[in-house]
Amino acid sequence: MEIRLVAQPNCTAAEELRCELTFAMAMLGIPESFPIQQSHDSSVISPRLFIDDTLVRPCLPEHGLVSCSACLTTHSIPDREIVRWHLARAIGRKTVLFICSGNAVRSQMAEAITNHYLGKEWAAFSGGLLPMPLWKPVAKALHEIGIELSGNKPKHIELFLGCRFDMIISLCSSADEFCTAFPGQGRRKHLPFDDPLASPFFGIGDLNRTRKLRDDMRELILPYLGGDA
C-alpha cells in the first residue's frame, strides 16, 4: 500500500487531514511507522490524499471544512471514516456497514464488537438515519468486555453513499423499511435488535438492557460474519 499527501506549503488543513489519516490507520492496526509520502505543490488548492493512487474524496463536500491560515481558504477534507474505508480496502479487509435509526446504540455497538473480535478480516462502520449522541450505557457495557470507544461520533448514513461495502446490515427491530431503505452499494442483510432507548422502562435497568443487547449481538453477528456471511 502507498499513501501520499499533497498540499500547499504550510497548509494547516493538510495537517488536519494527516491527523485524520493517523487516527484511521491506528483503528486498523496499521503501524504509526508506516511511511506516508508528503509533498508540497503550490498549484494544489485543497490538500489531496492518495491511497494506492486513488484520490480520497469527501463524500459530502459541505462536511469536513477546515480553515487554512496559510492560504486563508476553507478546504473540504475527507472524513476519517472515508479515509478508513479506503485504507481497509487497500489492505484487503472486508467491509461492513451497520445501520440503525440513530447511530446511538445498536449500530455503534455492532461496529465496535466486530472491529474488536473480527478486526483482522473485517473493517466495520456504522451510521444512522437521524444521528443522535452516543448513549452512555453503550460505552460502559463495552468497557466491561474490554472494548474502549475512542473518538466515536454519530454519523449520518449519507456519509457513506460513495462507498461500496461487502455487506450492509440493518439492525432496526421488526422489518423497519425506514432502516432498510439506505441506497448504498453492498449485499444486504437485516438482523433486527430491539432498541434499549425505546424501552417503556427508560431510565430503569438501562445498563442491563444494554448488556443483553451486547451479548445478543456477539452471539448473532460474530458467527454470521465469521462464517463469511
Number of C-alpha atoms within 10 A of each C-alpha: 10 14 17 17 20 19 22 20 14 13 22 20 26 24 15 17 23 18 13 20 24 19 19 22 19 13 15 19 11 15 10 11 6 12 11 15 12 14 11 14 11 9 8 12 14 20 23 19 25 17 18 13 11 13 13 18 17 20 18 16 13 10 14 19 15 17 16 18 12 12 16 10 14 15 22 20 27 24 22 20 18 22 24 23 24 19 24 22 16 14 11 12 18 19 20 25 25 25 28 29 24 25 26 25 26 31 27 28 26 25 19 22 22 23 20 16 14 15 17 14 17 23 26 28 26 29 27 26 18 14 17 16 13 17 16 13 17 21 19 17 22 19 12 10 12 10 17 15 15 8 6 12 15 19 22 17 24 16 18 24 13 14 17 17 21 16 19 24 23 30 24 23 14 12 13 15 10 12 20 19 10 18 10 17 15 16 13 17 14 18 16 17 17 14 19 23 17 8 13 8 11 11 10 10 11 16 16 13 20 25 19 13 22 20 15 13 20 17 11 11 17 18 12 11 16 13 8 10 12
